Amino acid sequence: MRIVVTGGAGFIGKHLLDWLVADGHDVLAIDDFSRGSPEHIPAQVSTQIADLSQIAAADLARQFKAFGAEGVVHLAAVHFIPECMSNPERTFAINTRSTHTLVEAVQLSEVPRVVLASTLDVYKADDRIHHEGDTPEPSNIYGLTKTLSEQILEYAVRVGACQSGLALRLANVYGPNETNPHVIPDILKRIVNRDTPALVMGYLGAARDFVYVKDIARAFGMGVTTGPTGFHALNAGTGHAVSVRTVVQMLQGLLGDGRPVHEDAAAFRKFDRVSLTPNVEAIERVLGWRAEMQIADGLQSMVAGILAELTEQAA
């Protein structure tokens, strides 16, 4: 297939491009490189620099037609929640307006398949397991922009702008090549820095479903190449939550850090949830996908990469 990936130079984008190339597909990566890295794009992948919050749908459609696109994976977004909360207008422009532009371009260029990166933050901040049938009730700007983007994609399928629209509601994605200071990269940075006598962090009791980035890349790849027709919103995670405190302890053990860990209530954030755990039965039934990497193995892989990098820097 000939597949376009927006945000291809980003965190998930890098691993998705690798998966698609390995699976034998022709790929065009579109990115504005405001956060992503050119080094994330394999040599076999074509690249187009564009800001999807500014480009006209007709211009984007011409790019799709020129490439001969048969499917689009829409990853381009602002998804670090503190950044979203600080810049709501920019967040809506990049996360929601770009989705509208993209589906218009898809209709103009007759691209049949679209896969959208959504989030579990579309769900209400309840301490329970979330199912796709739950009514979206986002409690932060990021979740709201993704809820609206899902509605845009569902509408596009309903009116025939595309044949297949898949929204993957992502759990907390972690792994190598992260481009945002999310919780696991932040923990690693604090542990590697041995200048303080203790680790002082925010809310450690939060339970999250941490899913490895290569597993998520595979979900997007399967979605755009073999996903069903019609619109489907699917939770994408392991189905098991782990507390942030447990992740800290696991990483300390892997890195030989015995310092005490203190929770600073002043660092708690308004949008912190007690838990965020998805039911993942639907994605296995609809897409045939299941997360494979266990959290212990994923963290060990990340730590091995960091230690190798530190050794190389010291040499």
ABEGO torsion letter per residue (X at the ends): XBBBBBGAABAAAAAAAAAAAAAGBBBBBBBAGAABBAAABBAABBBBBBBAAABBAAAAAAAAAAAGBABBBBABBBABAAAAAABAAAAAAAAAAAAAAAAAAAAAAGBABBBBBBBAAABBBBBBBBBAABBBBBABAAAAAAAAAAAAAAAAAAAGABABBBBBBBBBBBEBGBABBBAAAAAAAAAABAABABBBBBBAABBBBBBBAAAAAAAAAAAAAABBBEBBBBBBBAGBBBBAAAAAAAAAAAAGBABBBBBBAAABBAABBABBBBBAAAAAAAAGBBBABBAAAAAAAAAAAAAAAAAAAAX
